[in-house]
Amino acid sequence: RILALRKLPSGSAPPFVVFGPPGTGKTHTLVEAVQQISQLYPEDRILACAPSNTAGDVIGLRLLDALPRRCKLFRYNSPTRSVPDAAFLRNTNFNPDVEAFEQVPASVLREKNVIVTTCNY
């Protein structure tokens, strides 16, 4: 599966859907795919959508460890999400001055290489 990614020309990849039962390596596969795509096509941007906040946090935390420093990872949380529920606050839309997640301008998102969010905003 991952080797097939190397054959894709930059900018032409369709969306990928990774699904399956628990414990089958979905998160590992996704993190590996994002890592390889970001290395092969450093100018491309990746949007990773998860079905829940917990899944998004897990993916975001694993990507923080896996991606090279030059990669700008951003974990976008719904402004209605409660802060204590969040697994991590760095590289997110958390505003410490108001202790809440906020909307961010599109210009901020355009600066990021990888954005992790949920499908159920």
Backbone atoms as SQL, in Angstrom:
CREATE TABLE atoms (id INTEGER PRIMARY KEY, chain TEXT, resi INTEGER, resn TEXT, atom TEXT, x REAL, y REAL, z REAL);
INSERT INTO atoms VALUES
  (1, 'A', 1, 'ARG', 'N', 0.821, -1.200, 0.000),
  (2, 'A', 1, 'ARG', 'CA', 0.000, 0.000, 0.000),
  (3, 'A', 1, 'ARG', 'C', 0.858, 1.254, 0.000),
  (4, 'A', 2, 'ILE', 'N', 1.826, 1.299, 0.895),
  (5, 'A', 2, 'ILE', 'CA', 2.644, 2.496, 1.022),
  (6, 'A', 2, 'ILE', 'C', 3.539, 2.680, -0.194),
  (7, 'A', 3, 'LEU', 'N', 4.061, 1.596, -0.734),
  (8, 'A', 3, 'LEU', 'CA', 4.917, 1.709, -1.913),
  (9, 'A', 3, 'LEU', 'C', 4.164, 2.319, -3.080),
  (10, 'A', 4, 'ALA', 'N', 2.868, 2.090, -3.161),
  (11, 'A', 4, 'ALA', 'CA', 2.071, 2.667, -4.242),
  (12, 'A', 4, 'ALA', 'C', 2.064, 4.185, -4.173),
  (13, 'A', 5, 'LEU', 'N', 2.228, 4.744, -2.994),
  (14, 'A', 5, 'LEU', 'CA', 2.250, 6.197, -2.850),
  (15, 'A', 5, 'LEU', 'C', 3.424, 6.815, -3.597),
  (16, 'A', 6, 'ARG', 'N', 4.502, 6.101, -3.701),
  (17, 'A', 6, 'ARG', 'CA', 5.685, 6.632, -4.379),
  (18, 'A', 6, 'ARG', 'C', 5.457, 6.834, -5.869),
  (19, 'A', 7, 'LYS', 'N', 4.478, 6.171, -6.427),
  (20, 'A', 7, 'LYS', 'CA', 4.212, 6.268, -7.856),
  (21, 'A', 7, 'LYS', 'C', 3.243, 7.394, -8.196),
  (22, 'A', 8, 'LEU', 'N', 2.694, 8.066, -7.190),
  (23, 'A', 8, 'LEU', 'CA', 1.726, 9.129, -7.441),
  (24, 'A', 8, 'LEU', 'C', 2.439, 10.440, -7.737),
  (25, 'A', 9, 'PRO', 'N', 2.102, 11.096, -8.841),
  (26, 'A', 9, 'PRO', 'CA', 2.674, 12.411, -9.095),
  (27, 'A', 9, 'PRO', 'C', 2.134, 13.415, -8.080),
  (28, 'A', 10, 'SER', 'N', 2.945, 14.391, -7.737),
  (29, 'A', 10, 'SER', 'CA', 2.544, 15.399, -6.766),
  (30, 'A', 10, 'SER', 'C', 1.264, 16.104, -7.210),
  (31, 'A', 11, 'GLY', 'N', 0.356, 16.290, -6.263),
  (32, 'A', 11, 'GLY', 'CA', -0.865, 17.033, -6.536),
  (33, 'A', 11, 'GLY', 'C', -1.973, 16.240, -7.188),
  (34, 'A', 12, 'SER', 'N', -1.746, 14.969, -7.511),
  (35, 'A', 12, 'SER', 'CA', -2.773, 14.232, -8.237),
  (36, 'A', 12, 'SER', 'C', -3.439, 13.136, -7.417),
  (37, 'A', 13, 'ALA', 'N', -3.081, 13.009, -6.165),
  (38, 'A', 13, 'ALA', 'CA', -3.609, 11.906, -5.362),
  (39, 'A', 13, 'ALA', 'C', -5.063, 12.155, -4.977),
  (40, 'A', 14, 'PRO', 'N', -5.902, 11.147, -5.150),
  (41, 'A', 14, 'PRO', 'CA', -7.286, 11.268, -4.681),
  (42, 'A', 14, 'PRO', 'C', -7.311, 11.123, -3.163),
  (43, 'A', 15, 'PRO', 'N', -8.421, 11.430, -2.525),
  (44, 'A', 15, 'PRO', 'CA', -8.489, 11.190, -1.074),
  (45, 'A', 15, 'PRO', 'C', -8.345, 9.693, -0.779),
  (46, 'A', 16, 'PHE', 'N', -7.708, 9.394, 0.328),
  (47, 'A', 16, 'PHE', 'CA', -7.561, 8.013, 0.777),
  (48, 'A', 16, 'PHE', 'C', -8.435, 7.812, 2.006),
  (49, 'A', 17, 'VAL', 'N', -9.100, 6.692, 2.094),
  (50, 'A', 17, 'VAL', 'CA', -9.898, 6.344, 3.266),
  (51, 'A', 17, 'VAL', 'C', -9.281, 5.096, 3.886),
  (52, 'A', 18, 'VAL', 'N', -8.946, 5.203, 5.164),
  (53, 'A', 18, 'VAL', 'CA', -8.386, 4.070, 5.896),
  (54, 'A', 18, 'VAL', 'C', -9.431, 3.656, 6.925),
  (55, 'A', 19, 'PHE', 'N', -9.905, 2.427, 6.829),
  (56, 'A', 19, 'PHE', 'CA', -10.913, 1.962, 7.778),
  (57, 'A', 19, 'PHE', 'C', -10.712, 0.483, 8.071),
  (58, 'A', 20, 'GLY', 'N', -11.285, 0.046, 9.170),
  (59, 'A', 20, 'GLY', 'CA', -11.188, -1.357, 9.550),
  (60, 'A', 20, 'GLY', 'C', -11.442, -1.518, 11.030),
  (61, 'A', 21, 'PRO', 'N', -11.469, -2.759, 11.493),
  (62, 'A', 21, 'PRO', 'CA', -11.733, -3.010, 12.912),
  (63, 'A', 21, 'PRO', 'C', -10.568, -2.553, 13.792),
  (64, 'A', 22, 'PRO', 'N', -10.816, -2.385, 15.091),
  (65, 'A', 22, 'PRO', 'CA', -9.757, -1.976, 16.016),
  (66, 'A', 22, 'PRO', 'C', -8.577, -2.949, 15.992),
  (67, 'A', 23, 'GLY', 'N', -7.388, -2.384, 16.165),
  (68, 'A', 23, 'GLY', 'CA', -6.193, -3.210, 16.293),
  (69, 'A', 23, 'GLY', 'C', -5.610, -3.739, 15.003),
  (70, 'A', 24, 'THR', 'N', -6.016, -3.179, 13.868),
  (71, 'A', 24, 'THR', 'CA', -5.521, -3.689, 12.580),
  (72, 'A', 24, 'THR', 'C', -4.422, -2.822, 11.972),
  (73, 'A', 25, 'GLY', 'N', -3.982, -1.780, 12.686),
  (74, 'A', 25, 'GLY', 'CA', -2.872, -0.964, 12.197),
  (75, 'A', 25, 'GLY', 'C', -3.270, 0.249, 11.378),
  (76, 'A', 26, 'LYS', 'N', -4.501, 0.709, 11.503),
  (77, 'A', 26, 'LYS', 'CA', -4.956, 1.868, 10.724),
  (78, 'A', 26, 'LYS', 'C', -4.140, 3.116, 11.050),
  (79, 'A', 27, 'THR', 'N', -3.967, 3.389, 12.338),
  (80, 'A', 27, 'THR', 'CA', -3.225, 4.587, 12.734),
  (81, 'A', 27, 'THR', 'C', -1.784, 4.497, 12.268),
  (82, 'A', 28, 'HIS', 'N', -1.172, 3.357, 12.448),
  (83, 'A', 28, 'HIS', 'CA', 0.213, 3.159, 11.998),
  (84, 'A', 28, 'HIS', 'C', 0.321, 3.381, 10.486),
  (85, 'A', 29, 'THR', 'N', -0.611, 2.817, 9.736),
  (86, 'A', 29, 'THR', 'CA', -0.606, 2.968, 8.275),
  (87, 'A', 29, 'THR', 'C', -0.776, 4.427, 7.884),
  (88, 'A', 30, 'LEU', 'N', -1.697, 5.122, 8.541),
  (89, 'A', 30, 'LEU', 'CA', -1.936, 6.530, 8.226),
  (90, 'A', 30, 'LEU', 'C', -0.713, 7.382, 8.535),
  (91, 'A', 31, 'VAL', 'N', -0.126, 7.183, 9.702),
  (92, 'A', 31, 'VAL', 'CA', 1.060, 7.959, 10.081),
  (93, 'A', 31, 'VAL', 'C', 2.200, 7.692, 9.105),
  (94, 'A', 32, 'GLU', 'N', 2.406, 6.443, 8.733),
  (95, 'A', 32, 'GLU', 'CA', 3.456, 6.093, 7.770),
  (96, 'A', 32, 'GLU', 'C', 3.185, 6.738, 6.412),
  (97, 'A', 33, 'ALA', 'N', 1.943, 6.724, 5.972),
  (98, 'A', 33, 'ALA', 'CA', 1.597, 7.326, 4.680),
  (99, 'A', 33, 'ALA', 'C', 1.832, 8.832, 4.698),
  (100, 'A', 34, 'VAL', 'N', 1.402, 9.498, 5.749),
  (101, 'A', 34, 'VAL', 'CA', 1.603, 10.951, 5.859),
  (102, 'A', 34, 'VAL', 'C', 3.090, 11.266, 5.897),
  (103, 'A', 35, 'GLN', 'N', 3.847, 10.477, 6.634),
  (104, 'A', 35, 'GLN', 'CA', 5.294, 10.678, 6.724),
  (105, 'A', 35, 'GLN', 'C', 5.943, 10.534, 5.347),
  (106, 'A', 36, 'GLN', 'N', 5.600, 9.489, 4.612),
  (107, 'A', 36, 'GLN', 'CA', 6.202, 9.275, 3.295),
  (108, 'A', 36, 'GLN', 'C', 5.783, 10.346, 2.295),
  (109, 'A', 37, 'ILE', 'N', 4.515, 10.711, 2.295),
  (110, 'A', 37, 'ILE', 'CA', 4.055, 11.753, 1.365),
  (111, 'A', 37, 'ILE', 'C', 4.752, 13.068, 1.668),
  (112, 'A', 38, 'SER', 'N', 4.887, 13.409, 2.948),
  (113, 'A', 38, 'SER', 'CA', 5.534, 14.679, 3.298),
  (114, 'A', 38, 'SER', 'C', 7.017, 14.683, 2.933),
  (115, 'A', 39, 'GLN', 'N', 7.650, 13.510, 2.930),
  (116, 'A', 39, 'GLN', 'CA', 9.052, 13.437, 2.514),
  (117, 'A', 39, 'GLN', 'C', 9.187, 13.502, 1.001),
  (118, 'A', 40, 'LEU', 'N', 8.302, 12.806, 0.296),
  (119, 'A', 40, 'LEU', 'CA', 8.374, 12.774, -1.169),
  (120, 'A', 40, 'LEU', 'C', 7.928, 14.084, -1.805),
  (121, 'A', 41, 'TYR', 'N', 6.940, 14.711, -1.203),
  (122, 'A', 41, 'TYR', 'CA', 6.355, 15.937, -1.759),
  (123, 'A', 41, 'TYR', 'C', 6.279, 17.001, -0.668),
  (124, 'A', 42, 'PRO', 'N', 7.408, 17.596, -0.283),
  (125, 'A', 42, 'PRO', 'CA', 7.435, 18.514, 0.858),
  (126, 'A', 42, 'PRO', 'C', 6.575, 19.766, 0.682),
  (127, 'A', 43, 'GLU', 'N', 6.240, 20.119, -0.544),
  (128, 'A', 43, 'GLU', 'CA', 5.419, 21.312, -0.768),
  (129, 'A', 43, 'GLU', 'C', 3.924, 21.011, -0.696),
  (130, 'A', 44, 'ASP', 'N', 3.555, 19.747, -0.745),
  (131, 'A', 44, 'ASP', 'CA', 2.135, 19.382, -0.700),
  (132, 'A', 44, 'ASP', 'C', 1.587, 19.538, 0.712),
  (133, 'A', 45, 'ARG', 'N', 0.264, 19.677, 0.799),
  (134, 'A', 45, 'ARG', 'CA', -0.397, 19.778, 2.094),
  (135, 'A', 45, 'ARG', 'C', -1.324, 18.577, 2.261),
  (136, 'A', 46, 'ILE', 'N', -1.456, 18.137, 3.506),
  (137, 'A', 46, 'ILE', 'CA', -2.231, 16.938, 3.818),
  (138, 'A', 46, 'ILE', 'C', -3.287, 17.289, 4.857),
  (139, 'A', 47, 'LEU', 'N', -4.515, 16.844, 4.606),
  (140, 'A', 47, 'LEU', 'CA', -5.602, 16.980, 5.570),
  (141, 'A', 47, 'LEU', 'C', -5.978, 15.580, 6.037),
  (142, 'A', 48, 'ALA', 'N', -5.782, 15.319, 7.325),
  (143, 'A', 48, 'ALA', 'CA', -6.134, 14.020, 7.905),
  (144, 'A', 48, 'ALA', 'C', -7.355, 14.214, 8.793),
  (145, 'A', 49, 'CYS', 'N', -8.441, 13.550, 8.457),
  (146, 'A', 49, 'CYS', 'CA', -9.691, 13.666, 9.215),
  (147, 'A', 49, 'CYS', 'C', -9.942, 12.383, 9.990),
  (148, 'A', 50, 'ALA', 'N', -10.283, 12.535, 11.254),
  (149, 'A', 50, 'ALA', 'CA', -10.555, 11.386, 12.120),
  (150, 'A', 50, 'ALA', 'C', -12.027, 11.400, 12.531),
  (151, 'A', 51, 'PRO', 'N', -12.564, 10.247, 12.921),
  (152, 'A', 51, 'PRO', 'CA', -13.977, 10.186, 13.284),
  (153, 'A', 51, 'PRO', 'C', -14.300, 10.736, 14.674),
  (154, 'A', 52, 'SER', 'N', -13.278, 10.968, 15.503),
  (155, 'A', 52, 'SER', 'CA', -13.531, 11.471, 16.861),
  (156, 'A', 52, 'SER', 'C', -12.358, 12.335, 17.306),
  (157, 'A', 53, 'ASN', 'N', -12.586, 13.131, 18.364),
  (158, 'A', 53, 'ASN', 'CA', -11.506, 13.944, 18.919),
  (159, 'A', 53, 'ASN', 'C', -10.373, 13.076, 19.442),
  (160, 'A', 54, 'THR', 'N', -10.707, 11.987, 20.089),
  (161, 'A', 54, 'THR', 'CA', -9.678, 11.093, 20.621),
  (162, 'A', 54, 'THR', 'C', -8.812, 10.539, 19.498),
  (163, 'A', 55, 'ALA', 'N', -9.442, 10.088, 18.429),
  (164, 'A', 55, 'ALA', 'CA', -8.680, 9.560, 17.288),
  (165, 'A', 55, 'ALA', 'C', -7.815, 10.654, 16.668),
  (166, 'A', 56, 'GLY', 'N', -8.350, 11.864, 16.541),
  (167, 'A', 56, 'GLY', 'CA', -7.565, 12.980, 16.005),
  (168, 'A', 56, 'GLY', 'C', -6.369, 13.302, 16.875),
  (169, 'A', 57, 'ASP', 'N', -6.564, 13.261, 18.187),
  (170, 'A', 57, 'ASP', 'CA', -5.454, 13.510, 19.113),
  (171, 'A', 57, 'ASP', 'C', -4.378, 12.441, 18.984),
  (172, 'A', 58, 'VAL', 'N', -4.788, 11.193, 18.901),
  (173, 'A', 58, 'VAL', 'CA', -3.821, 10.091, 18.768),
  (174, 'A', 58, 'VAL', 'C', -3.022, 10.255, 17.478),
  (175, 'A', 59, 'ILE', 'N', -3.704, 10.521, 16.386),
  (176, 'A', 59, 'ILE', 'CA', -3.014, 10.715, 15.099),
  (177, 'A', 59, 'ILE', 'C', -2.075, 11.910, 15.194),
  (178, 'A', 60, 'GLY', 'N', -2.553, 13.016, 15.750),
  (179, 'A', 60, 'GLY', 'CA', -1.715, 14.211, 15.886),
  (180, 'A', 60, 'GLY', 'C', -0.475, 13.965, 16.721),
  (181, 'A', 61, 'LEU', 'N', -0.640, 13.299, 17.855),
  (182, 'A', 61, 'LEU', 'CA', 0.508, 13.013, 18.719),
  (183, 'A', 61, 'LEU', 'C', 1.511, 12.093, 18.038),
  (184, 'A', 62, 'ARG', 'N', 1.030, 11.087, 17.341),
  (185, 'A', 62, 'ARG', 'CA', 1.950, 10.176, 16.637),
  (186, 'A', 62, 'ARG', 'C', 2.666, 10.900, 15.508),
  (187, 'A', 63, 'LEU', 'N', 1.957, 11.792, 14.816),
  (188, 'A', 63, 'LEU', 'CA', 2.600, 12.549, 13.740),
  (189, 'A', 63, 'LEU', 'C', 3.637, 13.521, 14.287),
  (190, 'A', 64, 'LEU', 'N', 3.387, 14.097, 15.466),
  (191, 'A', 64, 'LEU', 'CA', 4.387, 14.981, 16.080),
  (192, 'A', 64, 'LEU', 'C', 5.715, 14.257, 16.247),
  (193, 'A', 65, 'ASP', 'N', 5.651, 12.994, 16.624),
  (194, 'A', 65, 'ASP', 'CA', 6.870, 12.200, 16.806),
  (195, 'A', 65, 'ASP', 'C', 7.477, 11.745, 15.485),
  (196, 'A', 66, 'ALA', 'N', 6.639, 11.518, 14.471),
  (197, 'A', 66, 'ALA', 'CA', 7.106, 10.890, 13.230),
  (198, 'A', 66, 'ALA', 'C', 7.568, 11.870, 12.156),
  (199, 'A', 67, 'LEU', 'N', 6.983, 13.052, 12.121),
  (200, 'A', 67, 'LEU', 'CA', 7.285, 13.974, 11.021),
  (201, 'A', 67, 'LEU', 'C', 8.579, 14.735, 11.264),
  (202, 'A', 68, 'PRO', 'N', 9.275, 15.089, 10.184),
  (203, 'A', 68, 'PRO', 'CA', 10.487, 15.899, 10.342),
  (204, 'A', 68, 'PRO', 'C', 10.136, 17.288, 10.880),
  (205, 'A', 69, 'ARG', 'N', 11.090, 17.927, 11.502),
  (206, 'A', 69, 'ARG', 'CA', 10.879, 19.248, 12.123),
  (207, 'A', 69, 'ARG', 'C', 10.363, 20.296, 11.132),
  (208, 'A', 70, 'ARG', 'N', 10.785, 20.197, 9.877),
  (209, 'A', 70, 'ARG', 'CA', 10.382, 21.205, 8.891),
  (210, 'A', 70, 'ARG', 'C', 8.884, 21.159, 8.593),
  (211, 'A', 71, 'CYS', 'N', 8.264, 20.036, 8.899),
  (212, 'A', 71, 'CYS', 'CA', 6.826, 19.862, 8.664),
  (213, 'A', 71, 'CYS', 'C', 6.051, 20.655, 9.705),
  (214, 'A', 72, 'LYS', 'N', 5.088, 21.409, 9.254),
  (215, 'A', 72, 'LYS', 'CA', 4.273, 22.206, 10.167),
  (216, 'A', 72, 'LYS', 'C', 2.939, 21.500, 10.385),
  (217, 'A', 73, 'LEU', 'N', 2.846, 20.812, 11.519),
  (218, 'A', 73, 'LEU', 'CA', 1.638, 20.076, 11.881),
  (219, 'A', 73, 'LEU', 'C', 0.703, 20.990, 12.654),
  (220, 'A', 74, 'PHE', 'N', -0.600, 20.875, 12.381),
  (221, 'A', 74, 'PHE', 'CA', -1.602, 21.665, 13.090),
  (222, 'A', 74, 'PHE', 'C', -2.773, 20.767, 13.440),
  (223, 'A', 75, 'ARG', 'N', -3.151, 20.743, 14.702),
  (224, 'A', 75, 'ARG', 'CA', -4.320, 19.966, 15.154),
  (225, 'A', 75, 'ARG', 'C', -5.465, 20.953, 15.335),
  (226, 'A', 76, 'TYR', 'N', -6.432, 20.907, 14.418),
  (227, 'A', 76, 'TYR', 'CA', -7.569, 21.827, 14.482),
  (228, 'A', 76, 'TYR', 'C', -8.698, 21.194, 15.285),
  (229, 'A', 77, 'ASN', 'N', -9.110, 21.883, 16.342),
  (230, 'A', 77, 'ASN', 'CA', -10.196, 21.424, 17.204),
  (231, 'A', 77, 'ASN', 'C', -11.410, 22.327, 17.025),
  (232, 'A', 78, 'SER', 'N', -12.589, 21.768, 17.176),
  (233, 'A', 78, 'SER', 'CA', -13.814, 22.556, 17.128),
  (234, 'A', 78, 'SER', 'C', -13.791, 23.585, 18.251),
  (235, 'A', 79, 'PRO', 'N', -14.203, 24.818, 17.974),
  (236, 'A', 79, 'PRO', 'CA', -14.274, 25.819, 19.045),
  (237, 'A', 79, 'PRO', 'C', -15.210, 25.405, 20.189),
  (238, 'A', 80, 'THR', 'N', -16.083, 24.436, 19.959),
  (239, 'A', 80, 'THR', 'CA', -16.988, 23.983, 21.023),
  (240, 'A', 80, 'THR', 'C', -16.387, 22.861, 21.876),
  (241, 'A', 81, 'ARG', 'N', -15.199, 22.396, 21.520),
  (242, 'A', 81, 'ARG', 'CA', -14.575, 21.311, 22.290),
  (243, 'A', 81, 'ARG', 'C', -14.101, 21.831, 23.636),
  (244, 'A', 82, 'SER', 'N', -14.319, 21.030, 24.685),
  (245, 'A', 82, 'SER', 'CA', -13.851, 21.447, 26.002),
  (246, 'A', 82, 'SER', 'C', -12.344, 21.228, 26.091),
  (247, 'A', 83, 'VAL', 'N', -11.669, 22.169, 26.702),
  (248, 'A', 83, 'VAL', 'CA', -10.206, 22.144, 26.756),
  (249, 'A', 83, 'VAL', 'C', -9.662, 20.976, 27.578),
  (250, 'A', 84, 'PRO', 'N', -10.212, 20.669, 28.762),
  (251, 'A', 84, 'PRO', 'CA', -9.646, 19.551, 29.527),
  (252, 'A', 84, 'PRO', 'C', -9.711, 18.223, 28.787),
  (253, 'A', 85, 'ASP', 'N', -10.592, 18.135, 27.807),
  (254, 'A', 85, 'ASP', 'CA', -10.763, 16.911, 27.034),
  (255, 'A', 85, 'ASP', 'C', -9.628, 16.704, 26.024),
  (256, 'A', 86, 'ALA', 'N', -8.919, 17.758, 25.684),
  (257, 'A', 86, 'ALA', 'CA', -7.894, 17.701, 24.640),
  (258, 'A', 86, 'ALA', 'C', -6.628, 17.021, 25.153),
  (259, 'A', 87, 'ALA', 'N', -6.072, 16.130, 24.344),
  (260, 'A', 87, 'ALA', 'CA', -4.872, 15.391, 24.737),
  (261, 'A', 87, 'ALA', 'C', -3.615, 16.254, 24.650),
  (262, 'A', 88, 'PHE', 'N', -3.604, 17.204, 23.746),
  (263, 'A', 88, 'PHE', 'CA', -2.462, 18.108, 23.664),
  (264, 'A', 88, 'PHE', 'C', -2.917, 19.465, 23.151),
  (265, 'A', 89, 'LEU', 'N', -2.176, 20.512, 23.522),
  (266, 'A', 89, 'LEU', 'CA', -2.583, 21.869, 23.175),
  (267, 'A', 89, 'LEU', 'C', -1.589, 22.591, 22.275),
  (268, 'A', 90, 'ARG', 'N', -0.372, 22.064, 22.138),
  (269, 'A', 90, 'ARG', 'CA', 0.572, 22.753, 21.257),
  (270, 'A', 90, 'ARG', 'C', 0.214, 22.432, 19.805),
  (271, 'A', 91, 'ASN', 'N', 0.552, 23.333, 18.917),
  (272, 'A', 91, 'ASN', 'CA', 0.250, 23.174, 17.491),
  (273, 'A', 91, 'ASN', 'C', -1.254, 23.039, 17.249),
  (274, 'A', 92, 'THR', 'N', -2.053, 23.763, 18.021),
  (275, 'A', 92, 'THR', 'CA', -3.503, 23.715, 17.864),
  (276, 'A', 92, 'THR', 'C', -4.059, 25.131, 17.777),
  (277, 'A', 93, 'ASN', 'N', -5.368, 25.216, 17.660),
  (278, 'A', 93, 'ASN', 'CA', -6.053, 26.505, 17.636),
  (279, 'A', 93, 'ASN', 'C', -6.492, 26.925, 19.044),
  (280, 'A', 94, 'PHE', 'N', -5.778, 26.459, 20.062),
  (281, 'A', 94, 'PHE', 'CA', -6.058, 26.839, 21.447),
  (282, 'A', 94, 'PHE', 'C', -5.506, 28.229, 21.717),
  (283, 'A', 95, 'ASN', 'N', -6.336, 29.090, 22.303),
  (284, 'A', 95, 'ASN', 'CA', -5.912, 30.434, 22.686),
  (285, 'A', 95, 'ASN', 'C', -5.836, 30.476, 24.210),
  (286, 'A', 96, 'PRO', 'N', -4.625, 30.531, 24.783),
  (287, 'A', 96, 'PRO', 'CA', -4.494, 30.502, 26.239),
  (288, 'A', 96, 'PRO', 'C', -5.077, 31.740, 26.922),
  (289, 'A', 97, 'ASP', 'N', -5.178, 32.854, 26.196),
  (290, 'A', 97, 'ASP', 'CA', -5.726, 34.071, 26.799),
  (291, 'A', 97, 'ASP', 'C', -7.195, 33.911, 27.178),
  (292, 'A', 98, 'VAL', 'N', -7.932, 33.161, 26.387),
  (293, 'A', 98, 'VAL', 'CA', -9.356, 32.940, 26.678),
  (294, 'A', 98, 'VAL', 'C', -9.627, 31.495, 27.104),
  (295, 'A', 99, 'GLU', 'N', -8.565, 30.686, 27.143),
  (296, 'A', 99, 'GLU', 'CA', -8.642, 29.277, 27.528),
  (297, 'A', 99, 'GLU', 'C', -9.718, 28.528, 26.745),
  (298, 'A', 100, 'ALA', 'N', -9.645, 28.684, 25.421),
  (299, 'A', 100, 'ALA', 'CA', -10.617, 28.018, 24.544),
  (300, 'A', 100, 'ALA', 'C', -10.004, 27.831, 23.163),
  (301, 'A', 101, 'PHE', 'N', -10.596, 26.910, 22.407),
  (302, 'A', 101, 'PHE', 'CA', -10.226, 26.751, 21.004),
  (303, 'A', 101, 'PHE', 'C', -10.961, 27.812, 20.204),
  (304, 'A', 102, 'GLU', 'N', -10.287, 28.377, 19.205),
  (305, 'A', 102, 'GLU', 'CA', -10.879, 29.450, 18.409),
  (306, 'A', 102, 'GLU', 'C', -10.791, 29.142, 16.924),
  (307, 'A', 103, 'GLN', 'N', -11.644, 29.812, 16.165),
  (308, 'A', 103, 'GLN', 'CA', -11.514, 29.767, 14.713),
  (309, 'A', 103, 'GLN', 'C', -10.185, 30.427, 14.365),
  (310, 'A', 104, 'VAL', 'N', -9.546, 29.962, 13.329),
  (311, 'A', 104, 'VAL', 'CA', -8.311, 30.594, 12.870),
  (312, 'A', 104, 'VAL', 'C', -8.501, 31.012, 11.420),
  (313, 'A', 105, 'PRO', 'N', -7.831, 32.078, 11.011),
  (314, 'A', 105, 'PRO', 'CA', -7.954, 32.507, 9.615),
  (315, 'A', 105, 'PRO', 'C', -7.407, 31.448, 8.656),
  (316, 'A', 106, 'ALA', 'N', -7.954, 31.425, 7.468),
  (317, 'A', 106, 'ALA', 'CA', -7.489, 30.483, 6.439),
  (318, 'A', 106, 'ALA', 'C', -6.006, 30.673, 6.164),
  (319, 'A', 107, 'SER', 'N', -5.515, 31.899, 6.299),
  (320, 'A', 107, 'SER', 'CA', -4.093, 32.164, 6.044),
  (321, 'A', 107, 'SER', 'C', -3.201, 31.370, 6.999),
  (322, 'A', 108, 'VAL', 'N', -3.646, 31.169, 8.223),
  (323, 'A', 108, 'VAL', 'CA', -2.880, 30.372, 9.192),
  (324, 'A', 108, 'VAL', 'C', -2.838, 28.918, 8.741),
  (325, 'A', 109, 'LEU', 'N', -3.981, 28.405, 8.294),
  (326, 'A', 109, 'LEU', 'CA', -4.038, 27.009, 7.852),
  (327, 'A', 109, 'LEU', 'C', -3.211, 26.783, 6.592),
  (328, 'A', 110, 'ARG', 'N', -3.160, 27.776, 5.714),
  (329, 'A', 110, 'ARG', 'CA', -2.383, 27.630, 4.473),
  (330, 'A', 110, 'ARG', 'C', -0.885, 27.496, 4.734),
  (331, 'A', 111, 'GLU', 'N', -0.438, 27.944, 5.891),
  (332, 'A', 111, 'GLU', 'CA', 0.986, 27.859, 6.237),
  (333, 'A', 111, 'GLU', 'C', 1.379, 26.456, 6.711),
  (334, 'A', 112, 'LYS', 'N', 0.409, 25.609, 6.996),
  (335, 'A', 112, 'LYS', 'CA', 0.676, 24.289, 7.566),
  (336, 'A', 112, 'LYS', 'C', 0.799, 23.235, 6.479),
  (337, 'A', 113, 'ASN', 'N', 1.648, 22.243, 6.725),
  (338, 'A', 113, 'ASN', 'CA', 1.804, 21.116, 5.795),
  (339, 'A', 113, 'ASN', 'C', 0.791, 20.014, 6.067),
  (340, 'A', 114, 'VAL', 'N', 0.532, 19.770, 7.353),
  (341, 'A', 114, 'VAL', 'CA', -0.366, 18.685, 7.750),
  (342, 'A', 114, 'VAL', 'C', -1.365, 19.233, 8.764),
  (343, 'A', 115, 'ILE', 'N', -2.655, 19.046, 8.470),
  (344, 'A', 115, 'ILE', 'CA', -3.714, 19.455, 9.391),
  (345, 'A', 115, 'ILE', 'C', -4.488, 18.201, 9.784),
  (346, 'A', 116, 'VAL', 'N', -4.661, 18.027, 11.086),
  (347, 'A', 116, 'VAL', 'CA', -5.442, 16.905, 11.616),
  (348, 'A', 116, 'VAL', 'C', -6.697, 17.486, 12.260),
  (349, 'A', 117, 'THR', 'N', -7.845, 16.963, 11.886),
  (350, 'A', 117, 'THR', 'CA', -9.110, 17.428, 12.449),
  (351, 'A', 117, 'THR', 'C', -10.088, 16.265, 12.499),
  (352, 'A', 118, 'THR', 'N', -11.327, 16.548, 12.883),
  (353, 'A', 118, 'THR', 'CA', -12.351, 15.507, 12.892),
  (354, 'A', 118, 'THR', 'C', -13.308, 15.721, 11.731),
  (355, 'A', 119, 'CYS', 'N', -14.014, 14.669, 11.380),
  (356, 'A', 119, 'CYS', 'CA', -15.012, 14.738, 10.303),
  (357, 'A', 119, 'CYS', 'C', -16.316, 15.331, 10.804),
  (358, 'A', 120, 'ASN', 'N', -16.508, 15.352, 12.093),
  (359, 'A', 120, 'ASN', 'CA', -17.807, 15.721, 12.653),
  (360, 'A', 120, 'ASN', 'C', -17.822, 17.097, 13.287),
  (361, 'A', 121, 'TYR', 'N', -17.230, 18.063, 12.654),
  (362, 'A', 121, 'TYR', 'CA', -17.184, 19.432, 13.170),
  (363, 'A', 121, 'TYR', 'C', -18.576, 19.848, 13.468);
